[in-house]
Amino acid sequence: MQLRVLANVIQQKLSRINDGQNPKVLDLFSGCGGLSLGFHKAGFEIMAAVEMDKEAALSHATNFHNDSHYFKQHSKPRNILETTAEEVFSELGINGNPGEQVDVIIGGPPCQAFTRIGRAKLRETFSDSIAFLNDPRSQLYKSYLEYVKQLSPLAILMENVPDMLNYGGVNMADLVCADLKKLGYNGRYTLLNTVYYGIPQMRERMFLIAIHESIDANISFPEPSHYIELPKGYHGSRQVALKHVVLNSQNLYYSSSPQPTETLLPAVTAEDALSDLPEIYTHPNNKLKRSIKKINEQLLYKSLAQNEYQYWMRTWDGLDGGKTVSGNVIRLLPRDYPIFKKMKAGDQYPEAIEVAMRILKSKLKKEEKRSGKIVSINSKKYQTLLKQTIPPYDVGKFPNKWRKMESDKPCRTLMAHLGKDCYSHIHYDSKQARTISVREAARLQSFPDGFKFSGAMNAAFRQIGNAVPPLMAEKIAISLKYLLLNG
């Protein structure tokens, strides 16, 4: 796009926003819509999304375009490598020059592709058409920037894991900012932990904001509202991520993260987030069957909202939960219920195995008392009890595979691995003796109770673990909107 034409387009977009129209957002790699939901709550219009996972794409369409004449097109999974912005807009009935349609692009291209690429290839710039051709996965990064190039947004937001700052010794965020600079955008990035912003989860992520150079904006990130002393592991991970960031005045792109203080509100805890949700006790009595779990079944809340966080989750504008709530489905894990019940808050897999061994010894004593015989370690009975009681994972290889949440603390980071198992988040209530439900996972990610997840239980867990917490996205969106209106 010619510079004069581009300048006019940018000015038209700014004028539209200053006249009171909601900024229009395109969400790339949208997942089910955590970023979209936060931006929508902050007053942005979610016009379209690109997501290749079919369940996530359907979830996004269901929550943002359910009444649209183009719902089927919105719910279509799309591979960004095979879809141009013009094609997306054409399918959605969005007419006109694509470059005039979008004010903000948000999203987070998966960066696993960069872990095995050498430093030399990573330093190839976006303008080099040969860059990254040896690894098609890395086209995700290039395609994201290609959408920026085609659509000339006023601003972009990129979110990703902290290790984006240290992929094989290369700071990818610096490279993204350098490439954006060549496209006419000034970018800054930092690391933010969601627990400092009122989310009941200690989740460290990289956030990058870029603003078109014609907008005189001093990029900043939202100030924390809550405080907790993070466990040592989080500080260590942050230091590893920052290893290849030049922390001095010469750094063009990195911003030190705003620091919380003890004068702020205390962090939202797991119990703060979950205590009003339905209790689930049917599993130890084998009343749950091995079948596809219906996540849309509704149950009554346990109680009225007991705090501000629960009130927000139940009264989110347009997604209020009513008197009942869905997503009360859990994994069927009969071998492990007795272990969950006896684990202490904060216990991990080594402690779980110790508990399981005590349970096994108790079972052996009961069997020996019943039969009047010693149960030999080589006997079939011993092997049967062993299999029925002891989890099979190697303690040395999987020390953090299990964790029982503490009721009085925020939970640890939810991951997409929830789609395979939930041992990382065992419910703090020993009486319920189970892992978290889909709705509880959504609450810990700050998804409101009226948000609908498409697909079966595993798909819902995966979508939740992959998402950006909507309340965190809202804080970023508010800061970004301020920059656009006051730049």
C-alpha positions in Angstrom: 0.0 0.0 0.0 1.4 3.4 -1.0 2.5 5.6 1.9 0.0 8.3 1.2 -2.9 5.9 0.9 -1.7 4.1 4.0 -1.6 7.4 6.0 -5.1 8.1 4.9 -6.3 4.7 5.9 -4.7 5.0 9.4 -6.2 8.4 9.9 -9.7 7.2 8.8 -9.5 4.3 11.3 -8.4 6.7 14.1 -11.2 9.1 13.3 -13.8 6.4 13.4 -12.6 5.3 16.8 -12.5 8.9 18.1 -16.0 9.4 16.9 -17.1 6.6 19.3 -17.2 3.5 17.1 -15.8 0.3 18.6 -12.4 -0.7 17.3 -12.7 -3.7 15.0 -10.6 -6.8 15.9 -9.3 -9.8 14.0 -8.2 -12.6 16.2 -5.6 -14.9 14.7 -4.9 -18.3 16.3 -8.0 -17.4 18.3 -8.7 -20.7 20.0 -12.1 -20.6 21.7 -11.8 -16.9 22.3 -10.1 -15.9 25.5 -8.4 -12.8 24.0 -11.5 -12.0 22.0 -13.7 -12.2 25.1 -11.5 -9.8 27.0 -11.3 -7.3 24.1 -15.1 -7.5 23.6 -15.6 -6.7 27.3 -13.4 -3.7 26.9 -15.5 -2.4 24.0 -13.9 -3.8 20.9 -15.9 -5.4 18.1 -14.8 -9.0 17.3 -15.3 -9.1 13.5 -13.6 -12.3 12.6 -11.2 -15.0 13.8 -8.8 -17.5 12.2 -8.5 -20.9 14.0 -7.7 -24.3 12.6 -9.0 -26.5 15.5 -12.6 -27.3 14.6 -14.0 -27.4 18.2 -12.2 -24.2 19.1 -13.4 -22.5 15.9 -17.0 -23.6 16.7 -16.7 -22.3 20.3 -15.5 -18.9 19.1 -18.4 -18.6 16.6 -21.0 -19.8 19.2 -20.0 -17.1 21.7 -19.3 -14.2 19.3 -21.3 -14.8 16.2 -24.2 -17.0 17.2 -26.8 -14.6 15.7 -24.9 -13.9 12.6 -26.3 -14.8 9.1 -22.7 -16.1 8.5 -22.5 -18.3 11.6 -21.5 -21.3 9.5 -18.7 -19.4 7.9 -17.5 -18.0 11.2 -17.4 -21.5 12.7 -15.3 -22.9 9.9 -11.8 -24.0 10.9 -9.1 -22.2 8.9 -5.4 -22.9 8.4 -3.7 -19.5 8.3 -1.1 -20.9 5.9 -3.9 -21.6 3.4 -6.1 -18.6 4.0 -5.6 -14.9 3.1 -7.4 -12.1 4.8 -9.2 -11.3 1.6 -10.6 -14.8 1.5 -11.7 -14.7 5.1 -13.5 -11.4 4.7 -15.2 -12.6 1.4 -16.5 -15.7 3.1 -17.9 -13.6 6.0 -19.6 -11.1 3.7 -17.2 -8.3 4.8 -17.0 -6.0 1.7 -14.6 -3.4 0.7 -10.8 -3.1 0.7 -9.4 -5.6 3.4 -6.9 -3.0 4.4 -9.6 -0.7 5.6 -11.6 -3.2 7.7 -9.4 -4.0 10.8 -8.3 -1.7 13.5 -6.5 -4.2 15.8 -5.0 -7.7 15.2 -4.7 -9.9 18.3 -3.5 -13.5 18.8 -0.5 -15.6 19.5 1.1 -17.8 16.8 2.4 -21.1 18.2 6.2 -20.9 18.6 7.1 -24.5 19.0 8.4 -24.4 15.5 11.3 -22.2 16.6 12.9 -24.5 19.1 15.0 -26.4 16.6 15.8 -23.7 14.1 19.3 -22.3 14.2 20.2 -18.8 15.2 21.2 -17.9 11.7 17.8 -18.8 10.2 16.0 -17.1 13.0 17.8 -13.8 12.3 16.5 -13.8 8.7 14.1 -10.9 8.4 10.5 -11.0 7.3 11.4 -9.1 4.1 13.6 -12.0 3.0 11.3 -14.3 1.0 13.5 -17.3 1.6 13.4 -17.1 5.4 12.1 -20.1 7.3 11.3 -22.1 4.1 13.0 -25.1 5.4 10.5 -25.5 8.2 6.9 -25.1 7.2 5.7 -24.7 10.9 7.6 -21.4 11.1 5.3 -20.0 8.4 2.9 -19.3 11.3 5.1 -16.5 12.4 5.5 -15.2 8.8 1.7 -15.5 8.1 0.9 -13.5 11.2 3.1 -10.7 10.0 1.6 -11.1 6.5 -1.8 -10.4 7.8 -0.4 -7.2 9.5 1.1 -6.2 6.2 -2.2 -6.8 4.3 -4.6 -5.2 6.8 -2.6 -2.2 8.1 -4.1 -2.3 11.6 -3.6 0.6 14.1 -2.2 -1.9 16.6 -1.5 -5.5 17.3 -1.3 -7.6 20.4 0.7 -10.8 20.5 0.6 -13.3 23.5 2.9 -16.3 24.0 4.8 -18.3 26.5 7.8 -16.7 28.2 10.2 -19.1 26.4 9.5 -17.1 23.3 12.3 -14.8 24.7 14.7 -17.7 24.7 14.2 -20.2 21.9 17.4 -22.0 21.5 19.2 -18.9 22.7 17.3 -16.6 20.4 14.9 -13.8 21.6 12.0 -14.2 19.2 10.1 -11.2 20.6 13.0 -8.9 19.6 12.9 -10.4 16.1 9.1 -9.9 15.9 9.5 -6.2 17.0 12.3 -5.7 14.5 10.2 -7.1 11.7 7.2 -5.0 12.7 9.5 -2.0 12.7 10.1 -2.6 9.0 6.3 -2.7 8.5 5.9 0.7 10.2 5.1 -0.4 13.8 6.7 0.4 17.1 6.6 -2.5 19.4 7.3 -3.3 23.1 7.0 -6.5 25.0 7.1 -7.7 28.6 6.3 -10.6 30.9 3.1 -10.4 33.0 1.7 -12.9 35.5 -2.1 -13.1 35.5 -2.3 -13.6 39.3 -1.3 -9.9 39.7 -4.4 -8.9 37.7 -7.1 -10.7 39.7 -7.1 -14.1 38.0 -6.9 -17.0 40.5 -4.0 -18.6 38.6 -0.2 -18.0 38.6 0.3 -17.9 34.8 3.3 -16.1 33.4 3.1 -15.0 29.7 4.8 -12.7 27.2 2.7 -9.8 25.9 3.7 -7.7 22.9 2.0 -4.5 21.9 2.8 -2.7 18.6 1.3 0.6 17.5 1.5 2.1 14.0 4.4 4.7 13.9 2.0 7.5 12.8 0.4 7.3 16.3 2.5 9.1 18.9 1.9 6.6 21.7 4.2 5.7 24.6 3.5 1.9 24.9 2.8 0.8 28.4 1.3 -2.2 30.1 -1.5 -2.4 32.8 -0.6 -1.9 36.5 -1.1 -4.8 38.8 -4.2 -4.9 41.1 -3.4 -7.9 43.3 -0.4 -9.2 45.2 1.1 -12.6 46.2 4.6 -13.8 46.7 5.2 -16.2 43.8 6.8 -19.6 44.4 10.5 -19.9 43.7 9.9 -21.9 40.5 8.2 -19.0 38.8 11.1 -16.6 39.5 13.5 -19.2 38.1 11.5 -19.6 34.9 11.3 -15.9 34.5 15.1 -15.6 34.8 15.6 -18.3 32.2 13.2 -16.6 29.8 14.9 -13.2 30.3 18.4 -14.7 29.8 18.7 -13.3 26.3 17.0 -10.0 26.9 19.3 -7.0 27.1 18.1 -5.4 30.3 19.4 -1.9 29.9 18.5 1.4 28.3 19.9 0.2 24.9 17.1 -2.3 24.6 14.7 -1.1 21.9 11.8 -3.3 22.7 11.7 -4.8 26.2 9.8 -3.1 29.0 10.2 -4.1 32.6 7.0 -5.5 33.9 5.0 -3.3 36.3 5.7 -4.6 39.9 3.0 -5.4 42.4 3.3 -4.3 46.0 1.9 -5.7 49.3 -0.5 -2.8 49.5 -2.6 -4.2 46.7 -5.5 -6.6 47.1 -4.6 -10.1 48.1 -4.5 -12.6 45.2 -7.8 -14.4 44.3 -7.6 -17.9 45.6 -8.8 -21.2 44.2 -11.6 -21.3 46.8 -12.5 -17.7 46.0 -13.0 -18.8 42.4 -14.8 -22.2 42.9 -16.6 -22.3 46.3 -20.1 -21.5 44.8 -20.0 -24.1 42.1 -21.8 -27.5 42.4 -20.1 -30.1 44.5 -19.6 -33.4 42.8 -19.7 -36.6 44.9 -21.2 -39.3 42.6 -17.8 -40.6 41.3 -16.6 -42.7 44.3 -19.8 -44.6 44.3 -19.3 -45.6 40.6 -22.3 -43.6 39.5 -20.3 -42.1 36.7 -20.1 -44.2 33.6 -17.4 -44.3 31.0 -19.0 -42.4 28.1 -18.9 -39.1 26.3 -19.5 -36.5 29.0 -22.3 -34.0 28.2 -20.7 -30.7 29.2 -23.9 -28.8 28.6 -25.9 -30.5 31.4 -27.1 -27.9 33.9 -26.8 -28.1 37.7 -27.9 -25.7 40.4 -25.2 -23.5 42.0 -24.1 -24.6 45.5 -24.7 -21.1 46.8 -25.1 -17.5 45.9 -22.0 -15.6 44.7 -19.8 -15.3 47.8 -17.3 -12.7 46.5 -16.7 -10.2 43.7 -14.9 -12.7 41.5 -17.8 -15.2 41.6 -20.2 -12.3 40.9 -18.2 -11.3 37.8 -18.2 -14.9 36.5 -22.0 -15.2 37.0 -23.1 -11.8 35.7 -20.7 -11.2 32.7 -22.6 -8.9 30.3 -24.2 -11.2 27.6 -22.9 -14.4 29.2 -24.6 -14.5 32.6 -25.0 -17.9 34.1 -28.6 -17.7 35.4 -29.5 -20.0 38.3 -27.8 -23.1 36.9 -24.3 -23.8 35.4 -23.0 -26.2 32.8 -19.6 -28.0 32.5 -19.9 -30.0 35.7 -18.1 -33.0 34.2 -14.9 -34.7 35.5 -12.6 -37.5 34.6 -13.4 -41.0 35.7 -10.4 -42.1 37.8 -11.6 -44.8 40.3 -8.1 -46.0 41.1 -7.1 -42.6 42.3 -10.0 -41.3 44.3 -8.6 -42.7 47.6 -5.3 -41.1 46.9 -6.8 -37.7 46.1 -8.7 -37.9 49.4 -5.7 -38.5 51.5 -3.3 -36.1 49.7 -2.5 -32.9 51.5 -2.8 -29.5 49.9 0.2 -28.8 47.8 1.2 -32.4 47.5 2.7 -33.5 44.2 3.4 -36.9 42.6 6.0 -38.2 45.0 3.7 -37.5 47.9 0.8 -39.1 45.9 2.9 -42.3 45.5 3.7 -42.4 49.2 -0.1 -42.1 49.9 -0.8 -44.9 47.4 1.8 -47.2 49.0 0.2 -46.7 52.4 -3.2 -47.6 50.9 -1.7 -50.7 49.3 -0.2 -51.8 52.6 -3.6 -51.4 54.2 -5.2 -53.5 51.5 -2.6 -56.2 51.9 -3.2 -56.4 55.6 -7.0 -56.7 55.1 -6.4 -59.5 52.5 -4.0 -61.3 54.8 -6.5 -61.0 57.7 -9.3 -62.3 55.4 -7.4 -65.2 53.9 -5.1 -66.0 56.9 -2.2 -66.1 54.5 0.8 -63.8 53.7 0.4 -62.2 50.3 3.6 -62.9 48.4 5.0 -60.1 46.2 5.1 -62.5 43.3 1.5 -63.7 43.8 -1.3 -62.8 41.3 -3.3 -61.2 44.2 -0.4 -58.9 45.0 0.0 -57.8 41.4 -3.8 -57.2 41.1 -3.9 -55.0 44.2 -0.7 -53.2 43.0 -2.3 -52.4 39.6 -5.6 -51.3 41.3 -3.8 -49.0 43.7 -0.5 -47.6 42.5 -0.2 -45.1 39.6 2.3 -46.4 37.0 4.3 -43.2 36.3 8.0 -42.9 37.2 8.4 -40.6 40.1 11.8 -39.5 38.8 10.5 -38.5 35.4 7.1 -37.0 36.4 7.6 -35.3 39.8 5.2 -32.5 38.9 2.6 -34.6 37.1 0.2 -34.5 40.0 -0.6 -31.6 42.3 -3.4 -31.0 44.8 -4.5 -27.4 44.8 -4.4 -25.3 48.0 -7.7 -23.7 48.8 -6.2 -20.5 50.1 -3.8 -19.9 47.2 -4.2 -19.3 43.4 -3.7 -22.4 41.4 -0.7 -23.2 39.2 -0.7 -22.7 35.4 -3.4 -24.5 33.5 -2.1 -26.1 30.3 -3.5 -27.6 27.1 -2.5 -31.0 28.6 -5.8 -30.8 30.5 -7.2 -32.3 27.4 -5.4 -35.5 28.2 -5.6 -35.5 32.0 -6.2 -33.2 35.0 -3.8 -34.6 37.6 -2.1 -31.2 37.6 -5.2 -29.7 39.3 -6.7 -32.0 41.9 -9.5 -30.3 43.7 -8.6 -28.9 47.1 -11.7 -30.4 48.8 -10.7 -33.9 50.0 -14.3 -34.9 50.5 -14.9 -34.6 46.8 -11.7 -36.5 46.0 -11.4 -35.7 42.3 -9.7 -33.6 39.7 -11.3 -30.3 38.6 -14.4 -30.1 36.3 -14.6 -28.3 33.0 -16.4 -25.4 34.6 -13.9 -25.2 37.4 -11.1 -25.1 34.9 -13.0 -22.3 33.1 -13.4 -20.4 36.3 -9.7 -20.6 37.1 -9.0 -19.1 33.6 -11.7 -16.4 34.3 -14.1 -17.6 31.6 -17.6 -16.6 32.7 -20.2 -19.2 33.4 -22.3 -18.4 30.4 -19.4 -19.1 28.0 -20.1 -22.2 25.9 -17.4 -24.7 24.9 -18.0 -26.9 21.9 -17.0 -30.5 21.7 -16.8 -33.2 24.4 -15.0 -32.9 27.7 -11.4 -33.4 26.4 -11.9 -30.8 23.7 -13.3 -28.3 26.3 -10.4 -28.9 28.6 -7.9 -28.4 25.8 -9.5 -25.2 24.7 -9.5 -23.8 28.2 -5.8 -24.7 28.8 -4.8 -23.1 25.5 -6.7 -19.9 26.2 -5.6 -16.4 27.4 -7.6 -15.6 30.6 -10.3 -13.2 29.5 -10.0 -10.9 32.5 -6.3 -10.6 31.7 -7.1 -9.9 28.1 -9.5 -7.2 29.2 -6.8 -5.4 31.2 -4.5 -5.4 28.1 -7.4 -4.3 25.9 -8.2 -1.3 28.2 -4.6 -0.2 28.0 -4.4 -0.6 24.3 -7.7 1.3 23.8 -6.3 4.2 25.9 -3.2 4.3 23.7 -5.3 4.5 20.5 -7.6 7.2 21.9 -4.8 9.3 23.4 -1.8 8.7 21.2 
